[in-house]
Amino acid sequence: MAARMSAWESAQHQLAEAVRQLGLDDGFHDLLRTPRREVAVAVPLRHDDGHVEVLKGYRVQHNLTRGPAKGGVRFHPATDLDEVRALAMWMTWKCALIGVPYGGAKGGVAVDPKALSRNELERVTRRYCSEILPIIGPEKDIPAPDVGTDEQTMAWMMDTYSIHSGYTVTGVVTGKPVSVGGSEGRGGATSRGVMFAAFSALREAGVDPRGATVAVQGFGKVGGLAAQFLHDAGCTVVAVSDVGGGVYDGGGLDTAGLLRHVRAGAPTVVGYPGTDTITNTELLELDVDILVPAAMEGVIHDGNASKVRARFIVEGANGPTTPDADEILAENGTVVIPDVLANSGGVAVSYFEWVQDLQAYFWTEDEVNDRLKALMERAYGQVSALSAERKVSLRTAAQMIGVGRVAEAHRTRGLYP
Ligand code: NAD
């Protein structure tokens, strides 16, 4: 069997297809696929016992043509430059697709945050932030949480940047706690957006979301609340999982109880009372209406795509489906709502947070949620219409809109010198 495509290869493959459909020339293709700026940094960490370990950190600004760069920071042992590049590129198309005035970026540190104490985590965060300080800022590049980071990480980054500036700069990161310039509704924004995207697709297919069955891979910030929101909206969430494995209940899981369980510090959902244990492999192959991969890249690939029985895949994660898998799923009639659309609620409300920080004027949670819904439904409508018009998948349509808008901005600005 051929080696599985990496995230960076998948991102390049998807871009090439959008470029082909849009009829862009080779020069444009080169401009769009090459990251504008890449920084690799050493992040020395003094552990609590005194020994020093030097970690690797990255920040990639894939494109800056439509505005400052925007994208999360990932703390994960497998993070490397190629993964960060792919995630940065997807951010560029996502921001353009949903119409927020940003380019795309991503950052990361190759570290397992679960293996660190809170003090160690704070030191890693502050040192990483110091190392990338020259290239971030509210007008340059605005980080946010991703896998392994959270609102506390963002508070430490905001504080570090502010101390170096000599005054408080709330707009340098988003996904902060509300007490330090965060937005109401940001915490659940990605998950709420996953629900809006799923329901737009179901509505279009004439399927009633009430009673639809759901499986969610990854019970973290995105997956946990996506399961909860879908449950609250009347779906039956039959399975959820995390890196430790999954739980199943055909009659519907107690999503609120599971959220309390992990928030209280349980290392995994596995073993939650009244549930059966399943593997992540089994979860992806369940006969459900909606499958939400909300963990890592490349989990649906040429080796398992033919076993996926879900009618709709709503990509909470970035890059969970490889291009090979996309082909197999399309042949089997599975509708894939692509990452750049399905999980764009996070960056949408990050944009709202940044706007509120810059204006120092804050909105209510209802205002945030209403604007999020309007923005996502508009983006879904545009993607769906282009997909029908050009007879391409929702993914290719979404990429064509994102890539096309970035290309248009390049064309309008011109090439310097
Ligand atoms: P998180 O760290 O909060 O949660 C990740 C979850 O995935 C955890 O439950 C973890 O145990 C699980 N997991 C990790 N590896 C796994 C594996 N191999 N198999 C099964 N489960 C595994 O991260 P998050 O912020 O929820 O991000 C999840 C995905 O959503 C990522 O792809 C991220 O890029 C994407 N995303 C996040 C946001 C956001 O606002 N946080 C926005 C858009 C997209």
Residues whose N, C-alpha, C, O or C-beta is under 5 A from the ligand:
A	BS01	NAD	P145 D146 V147 G148 T190 G218 F219 G220 K221 V222 G223 S241 D242 V243 N280 A294 A295 M296 G316 A317 N318 N343 G346
